[in-house]
Amino acid sequence: MRTQEGDVTAASATSITVKSADGYVSTYSLNDQTILERDGEDAAPKVGDTVHVRATVTGSTATADMVHALSPERAKEFEEHRAAMEDWMSERPAAPEGSDGSGRA
């Protein structure tokens, strides 16, 4: 089993190549059992998409079992939402000393 997150650098009907932030590159075979999802719909990833791949490795071949992709536009929206939530969390007041954080007295 192999998992990888990264950006699609090449895509065809039968394979995708993914490059992770650390520079690791791997090509995954696609077949009729591969679950492909792009922006929440049944669709194949495209070059430039951000993906999460789960694959089965047999010998030197990695076959994707599942590929979840976000288009650059959706990835940007996701990152903006994540950053806003992080900001919101950092601005929350701290729980009173001795409180368990539940809001109960």
C-alpha positions as CSV (number, residue, x, y, z in Angstrom):
1,M,0.0,0.0,0.0
2,R,1.2,3.5,-0.8
3,T,-0.3,6.9,-0.2
4,Q,0.9,10.2,-1.7
5,E,-0.3,13.8,-1.7
6,G,1.0,16.2,-4.3
7,D,0.3,17.8,-7.6
8,V,-0.5,16.0,-10.9
9,T,2.4,16.6,-13.4
10,A,1.1,14.3,-16.1
11,A,-2.3,12.6,-16.7
12,S,-3.7,10.2,-19.3
13,A,-6.6,7.7,-19.4
14,T,-4.3,5.0,-18.0
15,S,-1.9,6.8,-15.6
16,I,-1.1,9.9,-13.5
17,T,2.2,11.2,-12.3
18,V,2.3,12.9,-8.9
19,K,5.0,15.1,-7.4
20,S,4.9,15.7,-3.6
21,A,6.1,18.9,-1.9
22,D,9.3,17.1,-0.9
23,G,10.1,16.4,-4.6
24,Y,9.1,12.7,-4.5
25,V,7.6,11.7,-7.9
26,S,5.6,8.5,-8.7
27,T,3.5,7.3,-11.6
28,Y,0.3,5.4,-10.9
29,S,-1.6,3.1,-13.2
30,L,-5.3,3.7,-13.5
31,N,-7.8,0.9,-14.3
32,D,-11.6,0.4,-14.4
33,Q,-11.5,-0.3,-10.6
34,T,-9.8,3.0,-9.7
35,I,-12.1,5.4,-7.9
36,L,-11.5,8.8,-9.4
37,E,-13.0,11.9,-7.8
38,R,-12.4,15.6,-8.8
39,D,-13.9,18.4,-6.9
40,G,-16.4,16.0,-5.3
41,E,-17.6,14.6,-8.7
42,D,-16.8,11.4,-10.5
43,A,-14.1,12.7,-12.8
44,A,-10.4,12.1,-13.6
45,P,-7.7,14.4,-12.2
46,K,-6.0,16.9,-14.6
47,V,-2.5,18.3,-14.7
48,G,-2.2,21.0,-12.0
49,D,-4.7,19.4,-9.6
50,T,-3.8,18.6,-6.0
51,V,-4.4,14.9,-5.3
52,H,-4.4,12.3,-2.6
53,V,-3.6,8.9,-4.0
54,R,-4.0,5.5,-2.3
55,A,-2.4,2.7,-4.4
56,T,-1.5,-1.0,-4.3
57,V,2.1,-1.8,-5.2
58,T,2.9,-5.0,-6.9
59,G,6.5,-5.4,-7.8
60,S,7.5,-2.1,-9.5
61,T,3.9,-1.2,-10.5
62,A,1.8,1.1,-8.3
63,T,-1.9,0.9,-9.3
64,A,-4.2,3.6,-7.9
65,D,-7.1,2.3,-5.9
66,M,-8.4,5.8,-5.2
67,V,-7.6,9.3,-6.4
68,H,-9.2,12.4,-4.8
69,A,-8.4,15.5,-6.7
70,L,-9.0,19.2,-6.2
71,S,-8.7,21.6,-9.1
72,P,-6.4,24.6,-8.5
73,E,-9.5,26.8,-7.9
74,R,-11.0,24.4,-5.3
75,A,-7.6,23.9,-3.7
76,K,-7.3,27.7,-3.3
77,E,-10.8,27.9,-1.8
78,F,-10.0,25.1,0.6
79,E,-6.7,26.8,1.7
80,E,-8.5,30.1,2.3
81,H,-11.1,28.4,4.4
82,R,-8.4,26.5,6.4
83,A,-6.5,29.8,7.0
84,A,-9.7,31.6,8.1
85,M,-10.5,28.8,10.6
86,E,-6.9,28.9,11.9
87,D,-7.2,32.7,12.4
88,W,-10.6,32.2,14.1
89,M,-9.1,29.6,16.5
90,S,-6.1,31.8,17.3
91,E,-8.5,34.7,18.3
92,R,-10.7,32.7,20.6
93,P,-10.4,33.7,24.2
94,A,-8.6,31.2,26.5
95,A,-10.7,29.2,28.9
96,P,-10.8,30.6,32.4
97,E,-8.1,29.2,34.7
98,G,-9.4,26.0,36.4
99,S,-12.1,25.5,33.7
100,D,-12.3,22.3,31.8
101,G,-13.3,24.3,28.7
102,S,-16.8,23.0,28.6
103,G,-18.5,26.3,29.6
104,R,-20.0,24.6,32.7
105,A,-19.6,26.1,36.1
